[in-house]
Amino acid sequence: MFILSTIGRIVSDFSAARARYRTERAIGSLPAEVQKDIGWPPVRDVRVRDHGAGTWAGAK
C-alpha cells in the first residue's frame, strides 16, 4: 500500500505543477498592460546577488 500512496502523491504533484504551468502560460499570453493591472509577475522581495563567474573557485 505504501507504493500506491507514493504513486498517488507523485501524480497529484505532477497534476498541480501542470495546472500551475498552464495558468502561467495563459497569464503570460495576456497583454503587458493587463499583466501589470493584475500584478503579474508577482513582485518578489528576494535580493539576488551577482557573484560573477569566478566566485565559485574562490576568486574575489
Secondary structure, 3 states (H helix, E strand, C coil): CHHHHHHHHHHHHHHHHHHHHHHHHHHHCCCHHHHHHHCCCCCCCCCCCCCCCCHHHCCC
